[in-house]
Amino acid sequence: MTGPFILLHPNDNVLVARKLAPEGTNVELVSGVITLTQAIPLAHKIACRDIAEGERILKYGMPIGIATHAIAAGAHVHVHNIRSAYTPTYALQDANGQSAEVSS
């Protein structure tokens, strides 16, 4: 994909900014071309299609959040309209790449 956004996984419902995307930038989505109504910072997300309230936000094909209200295609997707929902298989690892053992 070219332009300021990239789709990281075919199941994702968000695009990630590869660079600052200024307000007024045209972005081609499946539903058509949209014009950004605000600047989108590097590494921030926009909806690549309409997302319903309560729907999972997918990035890298994995759930990262739940929409707290409906998000229109092309809208900024961030803490103001999602709550965290990282996959339960996520585990913090030590610097050596090993997961910490849980003692009982």
N, CA, C and O atoms as CSV, one atom per row, in Angstrom:
chain,resi,resn,atom,element,x,y,z
A,1,MET,N,N,0.853,-1.177,0.000
A,1,MET,CA,C,0.000,0.000,0.000
A,1,MET,C,C,0.893,1.231,0.000
A,1,MET,O,O,1.903,1.272,0.702
A,2,THR,N,N,0.528,2.214,-0.772
A,2,THR,CA,C,1.301,3.444,-0.816
A,2,THR,C,C,0.540,4.532,-0.091
A,2,THR,O,O,-0.599,4.321,0.323
A,3,GLY,N,N,1.142,5.672,0.066
A,3,GLY,CA,C,0.502,6.770,0.758
A,3,GLY,C,C,0.820,6.750,2.240
A,3,GLY,O,O,1.676,5.986,2.688
A,4,PRO,N,N,0.133,7.591,3.004
A,4,PRO,CA,C,0.494,7.740,4.411
A,4,PRO,C,C,0.018,6.607,5.328
A,4,PRO,O,O,0.419,6.562,6.491
A,5,PHE,N,N,-0.827,5.691,4.835
A,5,PHE,CA,C,-1.378,4.638,5.691
A,5,PHE,C,C,-1.063,3.250,5.159
A,5,PHE,O,O,-0.871,3.059,3.958
A,6,ILE,N,N,-1.013,2.284,6.068
A,6,ILE,CA,C,-0.741,0.899,5.688
A,6,ILE,C,C,-1.713,-0.027,6.418
A,6,ILE,O,O,-2.038,0.193,7.585
A,7,LEU,N,N,-2.168,-1.059,5.720
A,7,LEU,CA,C,-2.977,-2.120,6.307
A,7,LEU,C,C,-1.997,-3.208,6.732
A,7,LEU,O,O,-1.315,-3.791,5.888
A,8,LEU,N,N,-1.920,-3.488,8.034
A,8,LEU,CA,C,-0.920,-4.427,8.544
A,8,LEU,C,C,-1.333,-5.887,8.408
A,8,LEU,O,O,-0.474,-6.766,8.344
A,9,HIS,N,N,-2.638,-6.159,8.363
A,9,HIS,CA,C,-3.141,-7.534,8.260
A,9,HIS,C,C,-4.468,-7.478,7.522
A,9,HIS,O,O,-5.224,-6.526,7.719
A,10,PRO,N,N,-4.784,-8.456,6.680
A,10,PRO,CA,C,-6.026,-8.398,5.908
A,10,PRO,C,C,-7.297,-8.381,6.751
A,10,PRO,O,O,-8.339,-7.948,6.260
A,11,ASN,N,N,-7.249,-8.836,7.998
A,11,ASN,CA,C,-8.436,-8.815,8.867
A,11,ASN,C,C,-8.586,-7.517,9.650
A,11,ASN,O,O,-9.606,-7.315,10.309
A,12,ASP,N,N,-7.597,-6.640,9.592
A,12,ASP,CA,C,-7.642,-5.396,10.369
A,12,ASP,C,C,-8.780,-4.490,9.909
A,12,ASP,O,O,-9.145,-4.471,8.734
A,13,ASN,N,N,-9.331,-3.739,10.864
A,13,ASN,CA,C,-10.332,-2.723,10.523
A,13,ASN,C,C,-9.780,-1.318,10.737
A,13,ASN,O,O,-10.532,-0.344,10.767
A,14,VAL,N,N,-8.459,-1.224,10.883
A,14,VAL,CA,C,-7.785,0.067,10.981
A,14,VAL,C,C,-6.587,0.096,10.044
A,14,VAL,O,O,-6.005,-0.939,9.717
A,15,LEU,N,N,-6.235,1.295,9.624
A,15,LEU,CA,C,-5.013,1.558,8.880
A,15,LEU,C,C,-4.087,2.330,9.809
A,15,LEU,O,O,-4.556,3.101,10.647
A,16,VAL,N,N,-2.786,2.137,9.674
A,16,VAL,CA,C,-1.807,2.784,10.542
A,16,VAL,C,C,-1.026,3.817,9.728
A,16,VAL,O,O,-0.596,3.551,8.605
A,17,ALA,N,N,-0.854,4.997,10.320
A,17,ALA,CA,C,-0.130,6.076,9.636
A,17,ALA,C,C,1.358,5.771,9.570
A,17,ALA,O,O,2.004,5.547,10.593
A,18,ARG,N,N,1.893,5.766,8.353
A,18,ARG,CA,C,3.328,5.534,8.120
A,18,ARG,C,C,4.128,6.813,8.291
A,18,ARG,O,O,5.354,6.782,8.397
A,19,LYS,N,N,3.427,7.930,8.316
A,19,LYS,CA,C,4.021,9.255,8.513
A,19,LYS,C,C,2.881,10.182,8.904
A,19,LYS,O,O,1.717,9.787,8.848
A,20,LEU,N,N,3.194,11.389,9.294
A,20,LEU,CA,C,2.148,12.363,9.614
A,20,LEU,C,C,1.264,12.552,8.391
A,20,LEU,O,O,1.755,12.821,7.295
A,21,ALA,N,N,-0.042,12.410,8.584
A,21,ALA,CA,C,-1.015,12.628,7.505
A,21,ALA,C,C,-1.757,13.926,7.829
A,21,ALA,O,O,-2.607,13.939,8.719
A,22,PRO,N,N,-1.453,15.008,7.125
A,22,PRO,CA,C,-2.062,16.301,7.444
A,22,PRO,C,C,-3.572,16.337,7.196
A,22,PRO,O,O,-4.099,15.577,6.383
A,23,GLU,N,N,-4.245,17.220,7.899
A,23,GLU,CA,C,-5.660,17.475,7.630
A,23,GLU,C,C,-5.802,17.789,6.144
A,23,GLU,O,O,-4.966,18.491,5.574
A,24,GLY,N,N,-6.854,17.272,5.517
A,24,GLY,CA,C,-7.087,17.502,4.100
A,24,GLY,C,C,-6.514,16.421,3.200
A,24,GLY,O,O,-6.760,16.427,1.993
A,25,THR,N,N,-5.744,15.482,3.775
A,25,THR,CA,C,-5.194,14.378,2.990
A,25,THR,C,C,-6.311,13.481,2.490
A,25,THR,O,O,-7.195,13.109,3.262
A,26,ASN,N,N,-6.289,13.129,1.212
A,26,ASN,CA,C,-7.247,12.178,0.659
A,26,ASN,C,C,-6.721,10.762,0.874
A,26,ASN,O,O,-5.554,10.476,0.608
A,27,VAL,N,N,-7.597,9.878,1.361
A,27,VAL,CA,C,-7.226,8.492,1.641
A,27,VAL,C,C,-8.219,7.591,0.925
A,27,VAL,O,O,-9.431,7.739,1.085
A,28,GLU,N,N,-7.696,6.646,0.126
A,28,GLU,CA,C,-8.560,5.718,-0.591
A,28,GLU,C,C,-8.902,4.535,0.309
A,28,GLU,O,O,-8.012,3.802,0.741
A,29,LEU,N,N,-10.192,4.350,0.592
A,29,LEU,CA,C,-10.694,3.226,1.370
A,29,LEU,C,C,-11.510,2.339,0.442
A,29,LEU,O,O,-11.799,2.728,-0.690
A,30,VAL,N,N,-11.882,1.162,0.903
A,30,VAL,CA,C,-12.719,0.259,0.103
A,30,VAL,C,C,-14.025,0.954,-0.273
A,30,VAL,O,O,-14.529,0.777,-1.382
A,31,SER,N,N,-14.573,1.749,0.657
A,31,SER,CA,C,-15.856,2.420,0.429
A,31,SER,C,C,-15.734,3.676,-0.419
A,31,SER,O,O,-16.748,4.269,-0.787
A,32,GLY,N,N,-14.524,4.091,-0.733
A,32,GLY,CA,C,-14.318,5.298,-1.527
A,32,GLY,C,C,-13.244,6.173,-0.907
A,32,GLY,O,O,-12.622,5.801,0.088
A,33,VAL,N,N,-13.034,7.319,-1.492
A,33,VAL,CA,C,-12.010,8.250,-1.022
A,33,VAL,C,C,-12.602,9.142,0.055
A,33,VAL,O,O,-13.691,9.694,-0.106
A,34,ILE,N,N,-11.866,9.279,1.164
A,34,ILE,CA,C,-12.275,10.203,2.228
A,34,ILE,C,C,-11.194,11.272,2.362
A,34,ILE,O,O,-10.051,11.064,1.956
A,35,THR,N,N,-11.559,12.402,2.927
A,35,THR,CA,C,-10.616,13.479,3.205
A,35,THR,C,C,-10.496,13.612,4.709
A,35,THR,O,O,-11.502,13.775,5.400
A,36,LEU,N,N,-9.275,13.544,5.223
A,36,LEU,CA,C,-9.068,13.652,6.668
A,36,LEU,C,C,-9.511,15.018,7.171
A,36,LEU,O,O,-9.170,16.044,6.582
A,37,THR,N,N,-10.264,15.029,8.251
A,37,THR,CA,C,-10.742,16.274,8.850
A,37,THR,C,C,-9.821,16.742,9.973
A,37,THR,O,O,-10.047,17.790,10.577
A,38,GLN,N,N,-8.782,15.954,10.247
A,38,GLN,CA,C,-7.773,16.341,11.234
A,38,GLN,C,C,-6.466,15.648,10.858
A,38,GLN,O,O,-6.468,14.649,10.138
A,39,ALA,N,N,-5.359,16.183,11.348
A,39,ALA,CA,C,-4.069,15.542,11.124
A,39,ALA,C,C,-4.011,14.244,11.924
A,39,ALA,O,O,-4.513,14.179,13.046
A,40,ILE,N,N,-3.402,13.217,11.349
A,40,ILE,CA,C,-3.226,11.934,12.024
A,40,ILE,C,C,-1.720,11.731,12.217
A,40,ILE,O,O,-0.977,11.638,11.240
A,41,PRO,N,N,-1.265,11.662,13.483
A,41,PRO,CA,C,0.175,11.511,13.750
A,41,PRO,C,C,0.727,10.157,13.304
A,41,PRO,O,O,-0.020,9.193,13.135
A,42,LEU,N,N,2.030,10.102,13.120
A,42,LEU,CA,C,2.752,8.876,12.815
A,42,LEU,C,C,2.348,7.779,13.798
A,42,LEU,O,O,2.302,8.010,15.006
A,43,ALA,N,N,2.056,6.592,13.283
A,43,ALA,CA,C,1.724,5.375,14.043
A,43,ALA,C,C,0.317,5.389,14.644
A,43,ALA,O,O,-0.073,4.421,15.298
A,44,HIS,N,N,-0.451,6.458,14.440
A,44,HIS,CA,C,-1.841,6.464,14.889
A,44,HIS,C,C,-2.699,5.764,13.849
A,44,HIS,O,O,-2.242,5.497,12.738
A,45,LYS,N,N,-3.942,5.466,14.208
A,45,LYS,CA,C,-4.822,4.655,13.366
A,45,LYS,C,C,-6.032,5.440,12.894
A,45,LYS,O,O,-6.481,6.379,13.550
A,46,ILE,N,N,-6.560,5.027,11.717
A,46,ILE,CA,C,-7.870,5.476,11.263
A,46,ILE,C,C,-8.682,4.224,10.924
A,46,ILE,O,O,-8.127,3.169,10.619
A,47,ALA,N,N,-9.998,4.364,10.984
A,47,ALA,CA,C,-10.880,3.249,10.620
A,47,ALA,C,C,-10.845,3.081,9.107
A,47,ALA,O,O,-10.997,4.054,8.368
A,48,CYS,N,N,-10.644,1.839,8.639
A,48,CYS,CA,C,-10.639,1.619,7.187
A,48,CYS,C,C,-12.044,1.324,6.673
A,48,CYS,O,O,-12.260,1.210,5.466
A,49,ARG,N,N,-12.997,1.201,7.595
A,49,ARG,CA,C,-14.420,1.044,7.267
A,49,ARG,C,C,-15.198,1.480,8.498
A,49,ARG,O,O,-14.606,1.710,9.552
A,50,ASP,N,N,-16.506,1.596,8.381
A,50,ASP,CA,C,-17.306,1.928,9.558
A,50,ASP,C,C,-17.144,0.826,10.609
A,50,ASP,O,O,-17.154,-0.362,10.285
A,51,ILE,N,N,-16.996,1.235,11.858
A,51,ILE,CA,C,-16.848,0.303,12.976
A,51,ILE,C,C,-17.996,0.566,13.941
A,51,ILE,O,O,-18.210,1.703,14.361
A,52,ALA,N,N,-18.732,-0.481,14.291
A,52,ALA,CA,C,-19.892,-0.334,15.182
A,52,ALA,C,C,-19.459,-0.247,16.647
A,52,ALA,O,O,-18.417,-0.773,17.035
A,53,GLU,N,N,-20.282,0.428,17.445
A,53,GLU,CA,C,-20.049,0.456,18.887
A,53,GLU,C,C,-19.978,-0.977,19.408
A,53,GLU,O,O,-20.823,-1.801,19.060
A,54,GLY,N,N,-18.992,-1.280,20.227
A,54,GLY,CA,C,-18.822,-2.615,20.793
A,54,GLY,C,C,-18.003,-3.560,19.927
A,54,GLY,O,O,-17.654,-4.651,20.377
A,55,GLU,N,N,-17.691,-3.172,18.706
A,55,GLU,CA,C,-16.900,-4.030,17.811
A,55,GLU,C,C,-15.429,-4.004,18.223
A,55,GLU,O,O,-14.918,-2.983,18.684
A,56,ARG,N,N,-14.763,-5.138,18.049
A,56,ARG,CA,C,-13.327,-5.221,18.340
A,56,ARG,C,C,-12.525,-4.444,17.297
A,56,ARG,O,O,-12.834,-4.469,16.106
A,57,ILE,N,N,-11.503,-3.764,17.768
A,57,ILE,CA,C,-10.552,-3.086,16.893
A,57,ILE,C,C,-9.418,-4.076,16.653
A,57,ILE,O,O,-8.819,-4.581,17.602
A,58,LEU,N,N,-9.127,-4.351,15.396
A,58,LEU,CA,C,-8.095,-5.332,15.045
A,58,LEU,C,C,-6.904,-4.643,14.399
A,58,LEU,O,O,-7.051,-3.869,13.453
A,59,LYS,N,N,-5.718,-4.939,14.928
A,59,LYS,CA,C,-4.446,-4.455,14.384
A,59,LYS,C,C,-3.507,-5.644,14.392
A,59,LYS,O,O,-3.439,-6.361,15.390
A,60,TYR,N,N,-2.783,-5.872,13.313
A,60,TYR,CA,C,-1.980,-7.096,13.133
A,60,TYR,C,C,-2.857,-8.340,13.245
A,60,TYR,O,O,-2.365,-9.415,13.588
A,61,GLY,N,N,-4.146,-8.204,12.961
A,61,GLY,CA,C,-5.077,-9.321,13.042
A,61,GLY,C,C,-5.464,-9.692,14.456
A,61,GLY,O,O,-6.155,-10.691,14.656
A,62,MET,N,N,-5.042,-8.922,15.444
A,62,MET,CA,C,-5.296,-9.216,16.851
A,62,MET,C,C,-6.130,-8.101,17.475
A,62,MET,O,O,-6.010,-6.945,17.071
A,63,PRO,N,N,-6.979,-8.433,18.461
A,63,PRO,CA,C,-7.782,-7.401,19.105
A,63,PRO,C,C,-6.922,-6.503,19.991
A,63,PRO,O,O,-6.152,-6.982,20.824
A,64,ILE,N,N,-7.070,-5.192,19.796
A,64,ILE,CA,C,-6.350,-4.234,20.641
A,64,ILE,C,C,-7.311,-3.350,21.423
A,64,ILE,O,O,-6.894,-2.647,22.343
A,65,GLY,N,N,-8.584,-3.378,21.068
A,65,GLY,CA,C,-9.542,-2.522,21.747
A,65,GLY,C,C,-10.957,-2.827,21.329
A,65,GLY,O,O,-11.209,-3.636,20.436
A,66,ILE,N,N,-11.882,-2.154,22.001
A,66,ILE,CA,C,-13.315,-2.247,21.716
A,66,ILE,C,C,-13.810,-0.828,21.461
A,66,ILE,O,O,-13.507,0.081,22.234
A,67,ALA,N,N,-14.560,-0.633,20.399
A,67,ALA,CA,C,-15.106,0.693,20.092
A,67,ALA,C,C,-16.110,1.097,21.164
A,67,ALA,O,O,-17.058,0.360,21.438
A,68,THR,N,N,-15.909,2.254,21.767
A,68,THR,CA,C,-16.829,2.741,22.802
A,68,THR,C,C,-18.042,3.437,22.200
A,68,THR,O,O,-19.032,3.678,22.890
A,69,HIS,N,N,-17.964,3.758,20.918
A,69,HIS,CA,C,-19.112,4.258,20.142
A,69,HIS,C,C,-18.800,4.039,18.666
A,69,HIS,O,O,-17.677,3.672,18.321
A,70,ALA,N,N,-19.759,4.253,17.813
A,70,ALA,CA,C,-19.557,4.035,16.373
A,70,ALA,C,C,-18.432,4.936,15.865
A,70,ALA,O,O,-18.319,6.096,16.262
A,71,ILE,N,N,-17.600,4.378,14.977
A,71,ILE,CA,C,-16.474,5.107,14.394
A,71,ILE,C,C,-16.644,5.067,12.877
A,71,ILE,O,O,-16.698,3.993,12.279
A,72,ALA,N,N,-16.727,6.230,12.270
A,72,ALA,CA,C,-16.908,6.311,10.815
A,72,ALA,C,C,-15.619,5.971,10.087
A,72,ALA,O,O,-14.526,6.214,10.599
A,73,ALA,N,N,-15.750,5.409,8.892
A,73,ALA,CA,C,-14.592,5.132,8.041
A,73,ALA,C,C,-13.773,6.400,7.882
A,73,ALA,O,O,-14.308,7.463,7.566
A,74,GLY,N,N,-12.461,6.280,8.103
A,74,GLY,CA,C,-11.558,7.423,7.968
A,74,GLY,C,C,-11.342,8.210,9.239
A,74,GLY,O,O,-10.477,9.085,9.282
A,75,ALA,N,N,-12.123,7.915,10.295
A,75,ALA,CA,C,-11.979,8.653,11.559
A,75,ALA,C,C,-10.778,8.151,12.349
A,75,ALA,O,O,-10.389,6.988,12.248
A,76,HIS,N,N,-10.200,9.053,13.138
A,76,HIS,CA,C,-9.079,8.725,14.022
A,76,HIS,C,C,-9.557,7.699,15.047
A,76,HIS,O,O,-10.606,7.878,15.664
A,77,VAL,N,N,-8.795,6.634,15.227
A,77,VAL,CA,C,-9.110,5.583,16.200
A,77,VAL,C,C,-8.035,5.662,17.275
A,77,VAL,O,O,-6.862,5.387,17.021
A,78,HIS,N,N,-8.453,6.044,18.485
A,78,HIS,CA,C,-7.491,6.256,19.563
A,78,HIS,C,C,-8.228,6.160,20.898
A,78,HIS,O,O,-9.372,5.709,20.940
A,79,VAL,N,N,-7.598,6.571,21.965
A,79,VAL,CA,C,-8.159,6.399,23.311
A,79,VAL,C,C,-9.492,7.125,23.517
A,79,VAL,O,O,-10.223,6.797,24.451
A,80,HIS,N,N,-9.821,8.089,22.678
A,80,HIS,CA,C,-11.081,8.815,22.828
A,80,HIS,C,C,-12.291,8.015,22.336
A,80,HIS,O,O,-13.430,8.367,22.642
A,81,ASN,N,N,-12.050,6.932,21.571
A,81,ASN,CA,C,-13.199,6.165,21.063
A,81,ASN,C,C,-13.015,4.647,21.142
A,81,ASN,O,O,-13.800,3.896,20.563
A,82,ILE,N,N,-11.982,4.195,21.856
A,82,ILE,CA,C,-11.828,2.755,22.117
A,82,ILE,C,C,-11.363,2.557,23.560
A,82,ILE,O,O,-10.795,3.455,24.182
A,83,ARG,N,N,-11.624,1.356,24.069
A,83,ARG,CA,C,-11.038,0.956,25.359
A,83,ARG,C,C,-10.150,-0.247,25.077
A,83,ARG,O,O,-10.384,-0.988,24.122
A,84,SER,N,N,-9.154,-0.438,25.891
A,84,SER,CA,C,-8.171,-1.497,25.681
A,84,SER,C,C,-8.813,-2.875,25.741
A,84,SER,O,O,-9.738,-3.112,26.518
A,85,ALA,N,N,-8.307,-3.779,24.907
A,85,ALA,CA,C,-8.756,-5.175,24.909
A,85,ALA,C,C,-7.660,-6.049,24.326
A,85,ALA,O,O,-7.902,-6.841,23.415
A,86,TYR,N,N,-6.447,-5.900,24.859
A,86,TYR,CA,C,-5.357,-6.726,24.356
A,86,TYR,C,C,-5.674,-8.193,24.566
A,86,TYR,O,O,-6.342,-8.568,25.529
A,87,THR,N,N,-5.193,-9.005,23.666
A,87,THR,CA,C,-5.433,-10.436,23.718
A,87,THR,C,C,-4.958,-11.022,25.047
A,87,THR,O,O,-3.898,-10.630,25.534
A,88,PRO,N,N,-5.709,-11.949,25.650
A,88,PRO,CA,C,-5.306,-12.519,26.942
A,88,PRO,C,C,-4.040,-13.361,26.859
A,88,PRO,O,O,-3.492,-13.735,27.896
A,89,THR,N,N,-3.559,-13.669,25.664
A,89,THR,CA,C,-2.335,-14.455,25.543
A,89,THR,C,C,-1.098,-13.578,25.642
A,89,THR,O,O,0.021,-14.092,25.663
A,90,TYR,N,N,-1.277,-12.275,25.702
A,90,TYR,CA,C,-0.140,-11.365,25.825
A,90,TYR,C,C,0.555,-11.606,27.158
A,90,TYR,O,O,-0.104,-11.662,28.196
A,91,ALA,N,N,1.859,-11.748,27.143
A,91,ALA,CA,C,2.617,-11.959,28.373
A,91,ALA,C,C,3.870,-11.103,28.342
A,91,ALA,O,O,4.598,-11.084,27.350
A,92,LEU,N,N,4.113,-10.404,29.427
A,92,LEU,CA,C,5.318,-9.607,29.546
A,92,LEU,C,C,6.514,-10.544,29.640
A,92,LEU,O,O,6.487,-11.524,30.384
A,93,GLN,N,N,7.559,-10.239,28.885
A,93,GLN,CA,C,8.745,-11.087,28.909
A,93,GLN,C,C,9.927,-10.324,29.485
A,93,GLN,O,O,10.025,-9.104,29.351
A,94,ASP,N,N,10.821,-11.061,30.126
A,94,ASP,CA,C,12.059,-10.472,30.611
A,94,ASP,C,C,12.937,-10.123,29.416
A,94,ASP,O,O,12.642,-10.507,28.285
A,95,ALA,N,N,14.018,-9.394,29.677
A,95,ALA,CA,C,14.916,-8.978,28.615
A,95,ALA,C,C,15.517,-10.161,27.854
A,95,ALA,O,O,15.914,-10.016,26.698
A,96,ASN,N,N,15.586,-11.334,28.498
A,96,ASN,CA,C,16.157,-12.489,27.824
A,96,ASN,C,C,15.122,-13.222,26.967
A,96,ASN,O,O,15.430,-14.267,26.392
A,97,GLY,N,N,13.904,-12.691,26.874
A,97,GLY,CA,C,12.859,-13.293,26.037
A,97,GLY,C,C,12.071,-14.372,26.712
A,97,GLY,O,O,11.202,-14.976,26.084
A,98,GLN,N,N,12.339,-14.643,27.978
A,98,GLN,CA,C,11.623,-15.670,28.726
A,98,GLN,C,C,10.507,-15.028,29.547
A,98,GLN,O,O,10.704,-13.973,30.150
A,99,SER,N,N,9.349,-15.657,29.568
A,99,SER,CA,C,8.247,-15.175,30.388
A,99,SER,C,C,8.577,-15.442,31.855
A,99,SER,O,O,9.167,-16.466,32.199
A,100,ALA,N,N,8.190,-14.514,32.695
A,100,ALA,CA,C,8.418,-14.677,34.131
A,100,ALA,C,C,7.557,-15.829,34.641
A,100,ALA,O,O,6.411,-15.984,34.219
A,101,GLU,N,N,8.099,-16.622,35.533
A,101,GLU,CA,C,7.343,-17.729,36.122
A,101,GLU,C,C,6.500,-17.190,37.263
A,101,GLU,O,O,6.933,-16.315,38.012
A,102,VAL,N,N,5.304,-17.716,37.385
A,102,VAL,CA,C,4.409,-17.315,38.468
A,102,VAL,C,C,4.551,-18.328,39.568
A,102,VAL,O,O,4.383,-19.525,39.335
A,103,SER,N,N,4.862,-17.865,40.784
A,103,SER,CA,C,4.953,-18.801,41.905
A,103,SER,C,C,3.656,-18.806,42.677
A,103,SER,O,O,2.973,-17.786,42.760
A,104,SER,N,N,3.309,-19.962,43.248
A,104,SER,CA,C,2.042,-20.072,43.961
A,104,SER,C,C,2.184,-19.856,45.440
A,104,SER,O,O,1.195,-19.919,46.171
